[in-house]
Amino acid sequence: MGLELLRRGTKTRMIYLDHAATSWPKPPDVVLAMREFLDLAGGNPGRSGHRLSVEAGRRVYLAREALAVLFGVRDPLRVLFTLNCTHALNLALRGSLSPGDHVVTSGMEHNSAMRPLRSLERQGVSLTVVPCSAEGLLAPDDVAAALTDRTRLAVFSHASNVCGALQPVREIAQCIRARSSALVLLDAAQTAGSMPIDLAELGVDLLAFSGHKGLLGPPGTGGLILGPRVDPRTMTPLWQGGTGSRSEYEEQPEHLPDKFESGTPNGVGIAGLGAAARWLLKQDLQALREREMEQVRLLRQGLSALPGLTVYGPERDDRRIAVLSFTAAGEPVSNIGRRLDEDFGILVRVGLHCAPAAHRTLGTFPGGTVRLAPGPFTARAEIEATIQALETILTTR
């Protein structure tokens, strides 16, 4: 796939490098499962005893089971479905914290965590933001030093959606457990499905995930996983209402997952997410990760030769995921993104990526960066064409 072909734009070919925002395309299994749900199981899960309702409930539970296996969770009922990762983080934060509690987080967080944390701070929750290195990495000892006897939660992104920095979660969790009873909440929006994750192995207590990114599911899906140290009786639902269970009572049921899943679920989306999880279970996730990291190495190598260009984030593969951000001296990131799209049919994301704290840490606030995020179906030729396109843009200003 040559540069001349791409120059004719999206009418001929499109290169999608925005997988950190949402993955595309999805595996055919996902589309098929969603269609089959609507065609064959269109009832309301748990709301009736007829065959369509029962079948809809079965498919939702199968998705819960697949995700439990994917994340090393023994009890599928501790996999709570949400609308997205933001919803899951809000459920964990607002459902667990009270005035007087203390929270530790990092200077690389997405607004999906920072905005509810700042809101809770105004309501009496104290917050410590631990600075990260210029590469976006968090030091476990710095986290340990921030703990107090009132620390209830430690909240971290597994990997940065801006520069790909992969935090040493296992070491951080070990430091926290050695000094505190605080729970660890991991924002796995950028890593779930893109690399192997086992809650027990990482030492994580709550895991928030997005269904539509690395998990390759549809938009409008996500979840929160409750580890064995989490007592759901101590958590408050974000909202309450009909669950299809215990309908004779006007109080919210206490059993899982109903306590936290009021209202009709996104059955068709969850069916698609379950199909995506089953597709991933058939793959070698580590091999998929290594393939994506090879693409990032190609990008880094190609971009390093371009004039006035700065690439952000860790260089080592074991400290990053397949997300790469850069700036070019004297060239607004919006211009680069526009030209990639309009002139070459290459779709990327520019700006602050809903993570101003991360950009302040990296020194790219307020202008932001150009972000390249390949995915499991990105071809080497597409990476090479992107490098050629950027060379043309940056040398013909």
Residue pairs with C-beta under 8 A, 6 or more apart in sequence:
1 13
1 379
1 381
1 382
1 384
1 385
2 385
2 388
3 344
3 385
3 388
3 389
3 392
5 12
5 13
6 12
6 13
6 15
6 344
6 345
6 346
6 385
6 388
6 389
7 343
7 344
8 345
9 342
9 343
9 344
9 345
10 341
10 345
12 345
13 345
14 345
14 346
14 347
15 344
15 345
15 346
15 347
15 378
15 382
15 385
15 386
16 24
16 25
16 347
16 375
16 378
17 346
17 347
17 348
17 372
17 373
17 374
17 378
17 382
17 386
18 24
18 347
18 348
18 349
18 371
18 373
19 213
19 214
19 322
19 373
19 374
19 375
19 378
20 161
20 190
20 213
20 323
20 349
20 353
20 371
20 373
21 213
21 349
21 373
22 212
22 213
22 219
23 212
23 213
23 214
23 215
23 216
23 375
23 376
24 375
25 377
26 216
26 217
26 218
26 272
26 276
27 216
27 275
27 276
27 279
29 275
29 276
29 278
29 279
30 216
30 217
30 218
30 272
30 273
30 275
30 276
30 279
31 272
32 275
33 59
33 271
33 272
33 274
33 275
34 218
34 268
34 269
34 271
34 272
34 275
36 271
37 56
37 59
37 267
37 268
37 271
37 272
38 268
40 55
41 52
41 55
41 56
41 58
41 59
41 267
41 271
42 52
42 56
43 50
43 51
43 52
43 53
43 54
43 55
43 56
44 53
44 56
44 244
44 264
44 267
45 53
45 56
45 57
45 59
45 60
45 244
45 264
45 265
45 267
46 53
46 57
46 243
46 244
46 245
47 53
47 242
47 244
47 264
56 267
59 267
59 270
59 271
59 274
60 81
60 265
60 267
60 270
60 271
60 274
61 76
62 274
63 81
63 270
63 271
63 273
63 274
63 275
63 277
64 76
64 77
64 79
64 81
64 257
64 274
65 76
66 274
66 277
66 278
66 281
67 73
67 76
67 79
67 223
67 225
67 273
67 274
67 277
68 74
68 75
68 76
68 78
68 79
69 277
69 281
70 193
70 197
70 277
70 280
70 281
71 79
71 192
71 197
71 198
71 199
71 207
71 209
71 225
72 197
72 198
72 199
72 200
72 201
73 79
73 199
73 225
73 227
74 228
77 256
77 257
78 225
78 226
78 227
78 230
78 256
78 257
79 223
79 225
79 257
80 88
80 91
80 223
80 224
80 225
80 226
80 256
80 257
80 260
80 261
81 221
81 222
81 223
81 257
81 261
81 265
81 266
81 270
82 88
82 91
82 208
82 222
82 223
82 224
83 220
83 221
83 222
83 266
84 210
84 211
84 212
84 219
84 220
84 221
84 222
85 112
85 187
85 188
85 189
85 208
85 209
85 210
85 222
86 112
86 222
87 222
87 238
88 208
88 209
88 222
88 223
88 224
89 112
89 113
89 116
89 155
89 185
89 187
89 208
89 224
90 112
90 116
90 238
91 224
91 235
91 237
91 238
91 260
92 153
92 185
92 206
92 208
92 224
93 103
93 113
93 116
93 117
93 120
93 153
93 155
93 185
94 116
94 120
94 236
94 238
95 235
95 236
95 237
95 238
95 260
96 152
96 153
96 183
96 206
96 234
96 235
97 103
97 120
97 125
97 152
97 153
98 124
98 125
99 123
99 124
99 125
100 124
100 125
100 126
100 150
101 125
101 126
101 150
101 151
101 152
101 153
102 125
102 126
102 127
102 128
102 148
102 150
102 151
102 152
103 117
103 120
103 125
103 126
103 127
103 128
103 151
103 152
103 153
103 154
103 155
104 128
104 130
104 143
104 146
104 147
104 151
104 153
104 154
104 155
104 182
105 113
105 114
105 117
105 127
105 128
105 129
105 130
105 154
105 155
105 156
106 129
106 130
106 131
106 132
106 138
106 143
106 156
106 157
106 167
107 129
107 130
107 131
107 132
107 357
107 358
107 360
107 361
108 132
108 136
108 138
108 157
108 160
108 162
108 165
108 167
108 355
108 357
108 358
108 361
109 117
109 129
109 155
109 156
109 157
109 187
109 355
109 357
109 358
110 157
110 161
110 187
110 189
110 353
110 354
110 355
110 358
111 354
111 355
111 356
112 187
112 189
112 354
113 155
113 157
113 187
114 357
117 125
117 127
117 155
118 127
120 127
121 127
126 150
128 146
129 357
130 138
130 142
130 143
130 146
131 142
131 361
132 138
132 165
132 361
133 139
134 361
134 362
134 363
135 163
135 165
135 312
135 313
135 314
135 319
136 160
136 162
136 163
136 165
136 312
136 313
136 314
136 358
136 361
136 362
137 165
137 167
137 168
137 314
137 319
138 156
138 167
138 168
138 172
140 168
140 171
140 172
140 174
140 175
141 175
143 154
143 172
143 175
143 176
144 175
144 176
144 178
144 179
147 154
147 176
147 179
147 180
147 182
151 180
151 182
152 182
152 183
153 182
153 183
153 184
153 185
154 172
154 176
154 182
154 183
154 184
154 185
155 185
155 187
156 167
156 169
156 172
156 184
156 185
156 186
156 187
157 167
157 186
157 187
157 189
157 190
158 166
158 167
158 169
158 186
158 187
158 188
158 189
158 190
158 191
158 197
159 165
159 166
159 167
159 190
159 191
159 320
159 321
159 323
160 190
160 313
160 323
160 355
160 358
161 189
161 190
161 323
161 353
161 354
161 355
161 358
162 312
162 313
162 323
162 325
162 353
162 355
162 358
162 359
162 362
162 364
162 369
162 371
163 312
163 313
163 314
163 320
163 323
163 324
163 325
163 358
163 362
163 369
164 190
164 296
164 313
164 314
164 320
164 321
164 322
164 323
164 324
164 325
165 313
165 314
165 319
165 320
166 191
166 314
166 318
166 319
166 320
166 321
169 184
169 186
169 202
169 203
169 204
170 201
170 202
170 203
172 184
173 184
173 202
173 203
173 204
174 203
176 182
176 184
177 203
183 205
183 206
183 229
183 230
184 203
184 204
184 205
184 206
185 204
185 205
185 206
185 207
185 208
186 202
186 204
186 206
186 207
186 208
187 208
188 197
188 207
188 208
188 209
188 210
189 208
189 209
189 210
189 213
190 213
190 214
190 321
190 323
191 197
191 214
191 321
192 207
192 209
192 210
192 213
192 214
192 215
193 209
193 213
193 214
193 215
193 216
193 276
193 277
193 280
193 285
194 213
194 214
194 285
194 288
194 289
194 292
194 321
194 322
195 214
195 285
195 286
195 289
195 321
196 285
196 286
196 289
197 207
199 205
199 207
199 225
199 227
200 227
204 227
205 226
205 227
205 229
205 230
206 224
206 225
206 226
206 227
206 230
207 224
207 225
207 227
208 222
208 223
208 224
209 215
209 222
209 223
209 224
209 225
210 221
210 222
211 217
211 218
211 219
211 220
211 221
211 222
211 223
211 269
211 273
211 276
212 218
212 219
212 220
212 221
212 222
215 273
215 276
215 277
215 280
216 276
216 279
216 280
216 376
217 269
217 272
217 273
217 275
217 276
217 277
218 268
218 269
218 272
218 273
219 269
220 266
220 269
221 266
221 269
221 270
221 272
221 273
224 260
226 232
226 256
232 254
232 256
232 259
232 260
233 254
235 259
235 260
237 252
237 259
237 260
237 262
238 260
239 262
239 263
240 252
240 262
241 262
241 263
242 262
242 263
242 264
243 252
243 253
243 258
243 261
243 262
244 258
245 253
245 255
245 258
246 253
246 258
252 259
252 262
253 259
288 376
289 321
289 322
291 376
292 321
292 322
292 374
292 375
292 376
292 378
293 317
293 320
293 321
293 322
295 322
295 374
295 378
295 380
295 383
296 317
296 320
296 322
296 323
296 324
296 374
297 317
298 380
298 383
298 384
298 387
299 324
299 372
299 374
299 383
299 386
299 387
300 311
300 315
300 324
302 383
302 384
302 387
302 390
302 391
303 309
303 311
303 324
303 326
303 387
303 390
304 311
306 328
306 390
306 391
306 394
306 395
307 394
307 395
308 328
308 329
308 330
308 331
308 394
309 326
309 327
309 328
309 329
309 394
310 326
310 327
310 328
310 329
311 324
311 325
311 326
312 325
312 326
312 327
312 362
312 364
312 369
313 320
313 323
313 324
313 325
313 362
314 320
322 373
322 374
322 375
323 371
323 372
323 373
324 371
324 372
324 373
325 362
325 364
325 369
325 370
325 371
325 372
326 369
326 370
326 372
327 333
327 364
327 367
327 369
327 370
328 336
328 370
328 394
330 397
331 393
331 394
331 397
332 367
333 350
333 351
333 367
333 368
333 369
333 370
334 350
334 351
336 350
336 370
336 390
336 393
336 394
337 348
337 349
337 350
337 370
339 393
340 346
340 347
340 348
340 386
340 389
340 390
340 393
341 347
341 348
343 389
343 393
344 385
344 386
344 389
346 385
346 386
346 389
348 370
348 371
348 372
348 373
349 370
349 371
349 373
350 368
350 369
350 370
350 371
351 368
351 369
352 359
352 365
352 366
352 368
353 359
353 368
353 369
353 371
356 365
356 366
359 365
359 366
359 368
359 369
362 369
372 386
374 382
374 383
